[in-house]
């Protein structure tokens, strides 16, 4: 059992090391972690069932009056008032060990089947083609000339030894198939350094967009050589927005697309890094709508205070493994989909890749097409 418990820990430590051995260890370790998690949940759910079955068996024994669970009886001696001996049958609660063993094994097999089927389905969905979600969003103040403009967004690619290759190429093809006017990548693109993932990230150069491809950092960008990626992404045609904005124009009308660093950037210790929405919006025309790219949904509080009309975020993976979506709500105001905070709308995409167990249960990988509409 000790080696099995060490597998996930070793996989986490070696996740950023790219070699056939560490890749195999990552797949085995994280897969075992996912199976073990759902095995634990299944056993937890079945334990009350086991207790109810045992209680029902004991109740049946009392109703039969005199037979134990295995049908045995025992004699009980007593004395009458005249001194004679009285012998009577009384129930003997003798549980048959074979029945207990059969029940335990049956529930264990059931829990194993549930865990394996859940983890297997989750592994298939995590590695399947992303679904395309189309989300119409009405922006107050948007010029009718910009109505129908498509912002195709995704997040949380988590390129690594476990995710990339053909799966990432397929993601890029899915984005291009939506004929985007703007591509917005909202953080956690990589889980390794440029030297390790240069080939995995290469499909980004194939993204096609009328107005450009834009990126903001997520928290995982600060687990690696951040500045190296910020230098490399522009060579692939990806413009990094770091507390700044760019105009998106069509037909003589425009809106502002702004992007800020992840909220963990300041703690990274890197000079000049840190979310600064004031700097991103400084000097803008308040009559022009603004769409903000910010990795974590919780940054919507700043966006609401600043009068941002729409924020695009990721980070949550939609929970990735149910029921983690409930835990995420303790830290984030939304897990996935479109919601509203005051006058600010927030869309949280459930992400394209995965982190940890290569599974998605209750949260499929997605590419989102945000179609802007005028009031």
Beta strands, then each sheet from edge to edge (+ up, - down):
strand 1: 73-79
strand 2: 85-91
strand 3: 131-139
strand 4: 150-154
strand 5: 182-186
strand 6: 213-216
strand 7: 238-240
strand 8: 244-250
strand 9: 253-259
strand 10: 290-296
strand 11: 310-314
strand 12: 337-341
strand 13: 344-348
strand 14: 366-374
sheet 1: 1+ 2-
sheet 2: 3+ 14+ 4- 5- 6- 7-
sheet 3: 8+ 9- 10- 11- 13- 12+
end
